[in-house]
Amino acid sequence: MANDGKRTYCRCIEEMTMIIGKEETVLFEFKEVYPCMIRTSDTEMNYYKIYGEEFALSCSEQEFKEHFKLILHQPIK
């Protein structure tokens, strides 16, 4: 199933940017909370999908830990 996985939230611990043409765009802002999903494959490797306002990011566990930290409770909005 495409959307099978544990849904949770994560906090960005290092801002992620992308340069498009001559402009720098912030994909995920430092200290902001984003919804994410953890998927476990048959090989026991976790994959993460983070949902930003304009972009979604799929990454490995190592890449996730470089830029995000899981939070155990739902953020208050």
C-alpha positions in Angstrom: 0.0 0.0 0.0 1.3 3.4 -0.9 0.2 5.2 2.3 1.0 2.4 4.8 3.1 3.7 7.7 3.2 5.4 11.1 2.0 9.0 10.9 3.7 11.4 13.3 5.3 14.9 13.4 8.8 16.1 13.2 10.7 19.3 13.9 13.2 20.7 11.4 16.6 21.0 13.1 18.5 22.3 10.1 16.9 24.5 7.4 16.7 23.0 4.0 16.9 25.3 1.0 16.9 24.9 -2.8 18.3 27.3 -5.4 16.0 27.8 -8.4 17.5 30.0 -11.0 19.0 32.9 -9.0 16.5 32.6 -6.1 17.0 30.6 -3.0 13.8 28.9 -1.7 13.3 27.6 1.8 11.8 24.1 1.6 11.7 23.3 5.4 12.2 26.0 8.0 14.4 25.7 11.1 12.3 24.8 14.3 9.0 24.4 12.3 6.9 21.3 12.8 5.8 19.2 9.8 3.6 16.1 9.5 5.6 13.0 8.4 5.2 9.3 7.9 7.6 6.5 8.8 7.6 3.5 6.5 9.3 0.2 7.3 10.3 -2.0 4.4 11.0 -5.7 4.3 14.7 -5.0 4.8 14.0 -3.4 8.1 15.1 0.0 6.8 13.0 3.0 7.7 12.0 5.5 5.1 10.6 8.9 5.9 8.2 11.2 4.0 7.9 14.8 5.3 5.1 17.0 4.1 5.9 20.7 3.8 3.6 23.5 2.7 4.7 23.3 -1.0 7.0 20.3 -1.1 7.1 16.7 0.2 10.4 15.0 0.9 11.2 11.3 0.9 14.5 10.3 2.6 16.4 7.5 4.4 16.7 7.4 8.2 20.2 8.8 8.1 19.1 11.8 5.9 16.1 12.3 8.2 18.3 12.5 11.3 20.5 15.2 9.7 17.6 17.6 9.2 14.6 16.5 11.4 13.8 15.2 14.9 10.7 13.2 15.7 8.3 14.7 18.2 6.2 12.3 20.3 3.1 14.5 20.7 0.8 16.4 18.3 1.8 20.1 18.1 -0.7 22.7 19.4 -1.8 25.1 16.7 
